[in-house]
Amino acid sequence: MILATFALLAPPALAQAAPPSPAEVTRLEDELVKLAQRNTWTGVDRTYRRLLDHGGALPPQDHYLGAQSALSRGDTLLAWYRLRRAERSDPGIDTLQREAQEAATREVTAIGERYGLVSIFVGHGAVPVLYRDAMPFAQQERDAIIAAQRIISEQRTFRGFLPVGSYAIDAVKFDVQSDGQVEGYLVVDAGDR
């Protein structure tokens, strides 16, 4: 009797989710483009994530727009990963998809030239504030610095891209440089571990 009760309360076996209908994927892709045209980047990010959840290969434009949404909030590392997906996606014969793929390749190159990969840890005894003397003029670079400042002040750690330049955390000064390849990363420790 008790065993039967538990059997009734147990969740049903997880069934494999049905693949999304082509119509639903097309609807989400159309929504993605419309949101991007209106510069509604939070909506673009949400819709892009829903497309990823459906599984299956996405065309370059979807990944490219997902990267633009990440750049809009200063998450250059996530944008770089999404741009790399766009580069590797099959554009088929669609001219628009080829253009998105080419734009992604240009942006990956630009990130490699203008940013450096950094890992920052702020331990006890150090003030978790990222400082840069002169903020860059380009909005995406400013957004990346502001996002890093917010993350460091909240979490005392950061791993991602920062624009090339001179920075400081507490008394620790460091220079972010670009190798053009996104090979290694600069490790910065401030304070005690």
Summary of the structure (lengths in Angstrom):
residues: 193
radius of gyration: 21.3
end to end distance: 56.2
largest distance: 73.1
contacts: 556
relative contact order: 0.12
helix: 52%
strand: 18%
